[in-house]
Amino acid sequence: FSFRKLWAFTGPGFLMSIAYLDPGNIESDLQSGAVAGFKLLWVLMLATIIGLLLQRLAARLGVVTGLHLAEVCNRQYQKVPRIILWLMVELAIIGSDMQEVIGSAIAINLLSVGKIPLWGGVLITIADTFMFLFLDKYGLRKLEAFFGFLITIMALTFGYEYITVKPSQENLLKGLFIPYCQNCGTNQLEQAVGIVGAVIMPHNMYLHSALVKSRQVNRANKREIREANKYFFIESCIALFVSFIINIFVVTVFAEAFFEKTNADVNNVCVNASSPHSSLFPNNNQTLEVDIYKGGVVLGCYFGPAALYIWAIGILAAGQSSTMTGTYSGQFVMEGFLNLRWSRFARVLLTRSIAITPTLFVSIFQDVEHLTGMNDFLNVLMSLQLPFALIPVLTFTSLPSVMNDFANGLFWKIGGGLLILLICSINMYFVVTYVISLNHMALYIGAAILSVIYLSFVAYLSWLCLIALGASFLACG
């Protein structure tokens, strides 16, 4: 083992880990704490570990083959499935980009004490395009350092909230290591499902498999490949551990301060603190519901204006960093699936335009409640795209014709298959729950028709995956 070599391989894992710290994840964390207290911390830990194991497969694919996941899909799948896969992954990237735009706009609104309206914050995020292109000119190592700086900001800001609130360490350890959820109901179950859906992002598999190509590895030398796989895995462990700690900061702050609080409790505190946002919380006995915006407000009411501004800085850092990783994902996916080599400027402009347009309309004609409500829909959208990243990565890492001596063994084939089945089942439950909550017959019918098409394509990918895993009797035709 060499720390110098580990440093040389450090970078891709931290860029990948930013997807575990995007505004959608932060919102899932704070809602988990407010709804279930410390009881779902073990779910967050398990979801992060599962994410790490799946990211390992994506990194190995890139290291061994010298190709990223989108490029392998392009070579291995036929034309129609390839185009459908590309469209699904683009949807996931655009959905993720919308969440980042929403998070950044809310953070800017909070930092300006409401003087910059939400639509103004959305327009300001267009500047991300130019900031990304400016940084990109200085090389990947400089960009990786900037991402490290943003992760440090998140650690410091959310760590400040953690120190200010002083959560119970006993409850924290109990929530982490004892898989229980005493007196939990439907809300807590849905929150647990939401955590898994928010943590594991589909486009992140494509991103990680491409980022590891930035390091020179002699693929004719098996020892060098093994060494690269080892150091990339160690780096991913460190990066996801850091992201996990930041997520714990957010969950425990809201678990300690706002679990089982009512709107009336918060309203009274905000009124006494002379907060201009006290009208957000009606004076009734309903359980407090929080999102990124309300989360900052209640922290400001309970712990002073500094807590609100520091929270907003953390959310802004999360939005900015995940915006850039989404841009990279989009570039790799387009190049891999379509062999199109657009300039980064054109690529960023396209996805950012698609993401900003609906977000801008909602922010102009609706209030912050509807803007944060879009996050629920976007989490569902991302959950639907998960099979289109997880199934291909397991398929190709199990094929000796692709991975040679580094193909998955029996343990990884069975374990990986079961993990992907578990994650996709959990996310399907999340989607079904969301559709039922819409309570509209026309939407039910539309969802049923789309489900048949969707499940047919997932079944096709699963069929090819099972053949790759060794079920050769399915290879008829």
C-alpha positions in Angstrom: 0.0 0.0 0.0 1.2 3.5 -0.9 -0.3 6.8 0.2 1.4 8.4 -2.8 -0.4 6.1 -5.2 -3.7 6.6 -3.4 -3.3 10.3 -3.8 -2.6 9.8 -7.5 -5.9 7.9 -7.8 -7.8 10.3 -5.6 -10.4 12.5 -7.4 -13.0 10.4 -9.4 -14.5 9.0 -6.2 -15.0 12.4 -4.7 -16.6 13.7 -7.9 -18.9 10.6 -7.8 -19.7 11.2 -4.1 -21.2 14.6 -4.8 -24.3 12.9 -6.2 -24.9 11.6 -2.6 -24.9 15.3 -1.4 -27.2 17.0 -4.0 -30.2 19.1 -2.8 -32.5 16.1 -3.4 -30.5 14.0 -0.9 -30.3 16.9 1.6 -34.1 17.3 1.5 -34.6 13.5 1.9 -32.3 13.7 5.0 -34.0 16.5 6.7 -37.5 15.0 6.1 -36.2 11.7 7.5 -35.1 13.3 10.7 -38.3 15.4 11.1 -40.6 12.5 10.3 -38.9 9.5 12.0 -36.3 11.0 14.3 -33.1 8.9 14.6 -34.9 5.7 13.6 -34.0 5.6 9.9 -30.2 6.2 10.2 -29.5 2.5 9.6 -31.4 2.7 6.4 -29.2 5.6 5.3 -26.1 3.7 6.2 -27.2 0.5 4.3 -28.2 2.6 1.3 -24.7 4.2 1.2 -23.0 0.8 1.6 -25.1 -0.6 -1.3 -24.3 2.4 -3.3 -20.6 1.9 -2.7 -20.7 -1.8 -3.9 -22.5 -0.8 -7.1 -20.1 2.1 -7.7 -17.3 -0.5 -7.4 -18.8 -2.4 -10.3 -19.0 0.8 -12.4 -15.4 1.8 -11.6 -14.1 -1.7 -12.4 -15.8 -1.6 -15.8 -14.0 1.6 -16.7 -10.6 0.5 -15.4 -10.6 -3.0 -17.0 -12.0 -2.1 -20.4 -10.8 1.4 -20.9 -14.4 2.2 -21.9 -17.1 3.8 -19.8 -20.6 2.3 -19.3 -22.3 4.3 -22.1 -19.6 3.2 -24.6 -20.0 -0.4 -23.6 -23.8 -0.1 -24.0 -23.2 1.3 -27.5 -21.1 -1.7 -28.5 -23.1 -4.4 -26.8 -26.8 -3.5 -27.2 -28.7 -3.3 -30.5 -29.8 0.1 -31.9 -33.4 0.4 -30.6 -32.5 -0.6 -26.9 -29.5 1.7 -27.1 -31.5 4.7 -28.1 -34.2 4.0 -25.4 -31.4 3.6 -22.8 -29.9 6.9 -23.9 -33.2 8.8 -23.6 -33.9 7.3 -20.1 -30.4 8.3 -18.8 -30.9 11.8 -20.3 -34.2 12.1 -18.4 -32.4 11.2 -15.2 -29.7 13.8 -15.8 -32.3 16.5 -16.7 -34.3 15.6 -13.5 -31.2 15.8 -11.4 -30.2 19.2 -13.0 -33.7 20.5 -12.1 -33.2 19.6 -8.5 -29.9 21.4 -8.4 -31.4 24.5 -10.0 -34.3 24.4 -7.4 -31.8 24.0 -4.5 -29.6 26.8 -5.7 -32.5 29.1 -6.3 -33.9 28.5 -2.8 -30.4 29.0 -1.3 -30.0 32.3 -3.1 -33.5 33.4 -2.0 -32.6 32.6 1.7 -29.2 34.3 1.5 -30.8 37.5 0.0 -33.5 37.6 2.7 -36.1 37.2 0.0 -34.9 40.2 -2.0 -33.9 37.9 -5.0 -37.1 36.1 -6.0 -37.0 32.4 -6.8 -37.2 33.1 -10.5 -34.2 35.4 -10.1 -32.3 32.6 -8.4 -33.2 30.2 -11.3 -31.8 32.7 -13.8 -28.6 33.2 -11.7 -27.9 29.5 -12.0 -27.3 30.0 -15.7 -24.0 31.4 -14.6 -23.0 27.8 -13.6 -22.5 27.1 -17.2 -19.8 29.7 -17.6 -18.2 28.9 -14.2 -17.9 25.2 -15.2 -16.4 26.1 -18.6 -14.0 28.5 -17.0 -12.8 25.8 -14.5 -12.7 23.1 -17.1 -10.0 24.9 -19.0 -7.5 24.5 -16.2 -7.6 20.7 -16.2 -9.4 17.9 -14.3 -7.1 18.0 -11.3 -8.0 21.7 -10.7 -11.7 20.8 -11.1 -11.3 17.9 -8.6 -9.7 20.4 -6.1 -12.6 22.8 -6.5 -15.1 19.9 -5.9 -13.1 19.1 -2.7 -13.5 22.7 -1.7 -17.3 22.6 -2.1 -17.5 19.3 -0.1 -15.5 21.0 2.6 -18.0 23.9 2.7 -20.8 21.4 3.0 -19.0 19.6 5.9 -18.3 22.9 7.7 -21.8 24.4 7.3 -23.8 21.3 8.1 -21.3 20.5 10.8 -21.9 23.9 12.3 -25.7 23.1 12.5 -24.8 19.8 14.2 -22.6 21.4 16.8 -25.3 24.1 17.4 -28.2 21.7 17.9 -26.1 19.0 19.8 -28.1 15.9 18.9 -28.2 13.0 21.4 -25.1 10.7 20.7 -26.8 7.8 22.3 -29.9 8.0 20.0 -27.5 8.6 17.0 -25.6 5.3 17.7 -28.8 3.4 18.4 -30.3 4.6 15.2 -27.2 3.7 13.2 -26.6 0.2 14.5 -29.9 -1.2 15.6 -32.2 -1.8 12.6 -35.5 -0.9 14.2 -38.4 1.5 13.7 -40.6 1.4 16.7 -44.1 2.9 16.3 -43.4 3.6 12.6 -46.3 4.0 10.2 -46.8 4.7 6.5 -45.1 8.1 6.6 -41.9 6.6 8.1 -42.0 3.6 5.6 -42.3 6.0 2.7 -39.5 8.1 4.0 -37.3 5.0 4.3 -38.0 4.1 0.7 -37.3 7.7 -0.3 -33.9 7.6 1.3 -32.9 4.6 -0.9 -34.3 6.3 -4.0 -32.4 9.6 -3.3 -29.1 8.0 -2.4 -28.5 5.8 -5.4 -28.5 7.9 -8.6 -28.7 6.3 -12.1 -26.5 8.7 -14.0 -23.8 8.4 -11.3 -22.9 4.9 -12.6 -22.2 6.3 -16.0 -20.2 9.1 -14.5 -18.0 7.0 -12.3 -17.1 4.5 -15.0 -15.9 7.4 -17.2 -14.0 9.4 -14.5 -11.7 6.5 -13.7 -10.4 6.7 -17.3 -8.7 10.0 -16.4 -5.8 7.9 -14.7 -3.3 6.2 -16.9 -3.4 2.4 -16.4 -1.5 -0.2 -18.6 -4.3 -2.6 -19.4 -1.9 -5.1 -20.8 -0.6 -5.6 -17.2 -3.0 -7.4 -14.9 -1.1 -6.3 -11.8 -1.6 -2.6 -12.7 -5.3 -3.2 -13.3 -5.7 -4.9 -9.9 -3.8 -2.1 -8.3 -6.0 0.6 -9.9 -9.1 -1.3 -8.9 -7.8 -1.4 -5.3 -7.0 2.3 -5.0 -10.2 3.4 -6.7 -12.2 1.3 -4.3 -10.3 2.7 -1.3 -10.8 6.2 -2.5 -14.6 5.6 -3.1 -14.8 4.2 0.5 -13.2 7.4 1.9 -15.4 9.7 -0.4 -18.7 8.0 0.5 -17.7 8.0 4.2 -17.3 11.8 4.1 -20.7 12.1 2.2 -22.3 9.8 4.8 -21.1 11.9 7.7 -22.5 15.1 6.1 -25.8 13.3 5.5 -25.8 12.2 9.2 -25.3 15.8 10.2 -28.5 16.8 8.4 -30.6 13.9 9.6 -29.6 14.2 13.3 -30.1 18.0 13.4 -33.7 17.7 12.3 -34.3 14.6 14.3 -33.1 16.3 17.5 -34.7 19.7 17.0 -37.9 19.1 15.0 -39.1 15.5 15.4 -42.8 15.4 16.6 -43.0 19.2 16.5 -46.3 20.7 15.3 -46.9 23.7 13.1 -48.1 25.6 16.2 -44.8 25.0 18.1 -42.8 26.3 15.2 -45.2 29.2 14.6 -44.9 30.4 18.2 -41.1 30.3 18.1 -40.9 32.1 14.7 -43.3 34.8 15.9 -41.3 35.3 19.1 -38.1 35.5 17.0 -39.8 38.1 14.8 -39.1 35.9 11.7 -40.6 37.3 8.5 -41.4 33.7 7.5 -43.6 32.7 10.4 -46.7 32.7 8.1 -45.2 29.5 6.5 -46.4 27.6 9.5 -50.2 27.7 10.2 -51.1 27.8 13.8 -52.5 24.3 14.1 -51.6 21.0 15.7 -50.6 19.2 12.5 -47.2 17.6 12.5 -44.5 19.8 11.0 -43.5 19.1 7.4 -40.2 20.5 6.2 -38.3 20.9 2.9 -35.1 22.7 2.0 -36.7 26.1 2.2 -38.7 25.5 5.4 -35.7 23.7 6.9 -33.6 26.8 6.7 -36.4 29.0 8.1 -37.0 26.8 11.2 -33.3 26.6 11.9 -33.2 30.4 11.8 -36.2 30.7 14.1 -34.8 28.3 16.7 -31.0 28.9 16.5 -30.7 32.5 15.1 -30.2 34.1 11.7 -26.6 32.6 11.5 -28.0 29.1 11.4 -30.3 30.1 8.5 -27.5 31.7 6.4 -25.0 28.9 7.1 -27.7 26.4 6.0 -28.3 28.3 2.8 -24.5 28.4 2.0 -24.4 24.6 2.5 -27.4 24.1 0.1 -25.8 26.4 -2.4 -22.6 24.5 -2.3 -24.6 21.2 -2.8 -26.4 22.7 -5.8 -23.3 24.1 -7.5 -21.2 21.0 -7.1 -23.8 18.5 -8.3 -24.6 20.8 -11.3 -21.1 20.2 -12.6 -21.1 16.5 -12.1 -24.5 16.3 -13.9 -22.8 18.2 -16.8 -20.0 15.7 -17.0 -22.5 12.8 -16.9 -24.4 14.3 -19.8 -21.3 14.7 -21.9 -20.1 11.1 -21.3 -23.6 9.7 -22.0 -24.0 11.6 -25.2 -20.6 10.7 -26.5 -20.9 7.1 -25.5 -24.4 6.3 -26.8 -24.4 8.4 -29.9 -20.8 9.0 -30.8 -21.6 12.7 -30.8 -18.7 14.9 -29.7 -20.3 18.2 -28.8 -18.4 21.0 -27.2 -18.9 21.2 -23.4 -20.4 24.7 -24.0 -23.1 23.3 -26.3 -23.8 20.3 -24.0 -24.2 22.5 -20.9 -26.4 25.0 -22.7 -28.7 22.2 -24.0 -29.3 20.4 -20.7 -29.4 23.6 -18.6 -32.0 25.1 -21.0 -34.2 22.0 -20.7 -33.8 22.0 -16.9 -34.3 25.7 -16.3 -37.4 26.2 -18.6 -40.1 24.3 -16.5 -38.4 25.3 -13.2 -38.5 29.0 -14.3 -42.2 28.8 -15.2 -43.1 27.2 -11.8 -41.0 29.7 -9.9 -42.6 32.7 -11.7 -46.3 31.6 -11.4 -46.2 29.5 -8.2 -44.7 29.9 -4.7 -41.9 28.1 -3.0 -44.2 25.3 -1.9 -44.8 24.2 -5.5 -41.1 24.6 -6.3 -40.0 22.3 -3.5 -43.0 20.0 -4.3 -41.3 19.4 -7.7 -38.6 17.5 -5.9 -41.0 14.7 -5.0 -41.9 14.2 -8.7 -38.2 14.4 -9.7 -37.2 11.8 -7.1 -39.9 9.5 -8.6 -38.5 10.2 -12.1 -35.0 9.3 -11.0 -36.3 6.1 -9.3 -37.8 5.0 -12.6 -34.4 5.3 -14.3 -32.4 3.2 -11.9 -32.8 -0.1 -13.7 -31.3 1.5 -16.8 -28.0 2.0 -15.1 -27.8 -0.9 -12.6 -28.9 -3.8 -14.9 -26.3 -2.9 -17.7 -23.4 -2.4 -15.2 -24.1 -5.9 -13.7 -24.5 -7.4 -17.1 -21.2 -6.2 -18.6 -19.1 -6.7 -15.5 -20.3 -10.3 -15.5 -19.3 -11.0 -19.2 -15.9 -12.6 -19.7 -15.9 -11.3 -23.3 -15.9 -7.8 -21.9 -14.0 -8.1 -18.6 -11.7 -11.1 -19.4 -10.2 -12.4 -16.1 -11.8 -9.6 -14.1 -15.4 -10.7 -14.8 -17.6 -11.0 -11.7 -17.4 -14.2 -9.7 -20.3 -16.2 -8.4 -20.5 -14.1 -5.2 -20.8 -10.8 -7.1 -23.2 -12.2 -9.6 -25.7 -13.5 -7.0 -25.0 -10.6 -4.5 -25.2 -7.9 -7.2 -28.4 -9.4 -8.7 -30.1 -9.5 -5.3 -29.0 -5.9 -4.5 -30.3 -4.6 -7.8 -33.6 -6.5 -7.4 -34.0 -5.1 -3.9 -33.3 -1.5 -4.9 -35.5 -1.6 -8.0 -38.4 -3.2 -5.9 -38.1 -0.5 -3.3 -38.1 2.2 -5.9 -41.1 0.7 -7.6 -43.0 0.9 -4.3 -42.0 4.5 -4.0 -43.3 5.2 -7.5 -46.6 3.4 -6.9 -47.2 5.2 -3.6 -46.6 8.5 -5.4 -49.0 7.8 -8.2 -51.7 6.6 -5.8 -51.3 9.8 -3.8 -52.2 11.9 -6.9 -55.8 10.5 -6.6 -56.8 11.1 -10.2 -58.3 8.4 -12.5 -56.8 9.7 -15.7 -53.4 9.7 -14.2 -53.9 6.1 -13.0 -54.8 5.0 -16.6 -51.8 6.9 -18.1 -49.5 5.4 -15.5 -50.9 1.8 -16.2 -50.2 2.2 -19.9 -46.7 3.6 -19.4 -46.0 0.8 -16.8 -46.6 -1.9 -19.4 -44.1 -0.3 -21.8 -41.6 0.4 -19.0 -41.7 -3.1 -17.5 -41.4 -4.7 -21.0 -38.1 -2.9 -21.5 -36.8 -3.7 -18.0 -37.7 -7.3 -18.7 -35.7 -7.3 -21.9 -32.6 -5.9 -20.1 -33.1 -8.4 -17.3 -33.3 -11.2 -19.8 -29.9 -10.2 -21.3 -28.5 -9.8 -17.8 -29.6 -13.3 -16.7 -27.8 -14.7 -19.8 -24.7 -12.8 -18.8 -25.0 -14.2 -15.2 -24.9 -17.7 -16.6 -28.5 -18.7 -17.4 -27.5 -19.7 -20.9 -30.7 -21.7 -21.4 -32.5 -18.3 -21.8 -30.4 -17.5 -24.8 -32.9 -19.0 -27.3 -33.1 -16.8 -30.4 
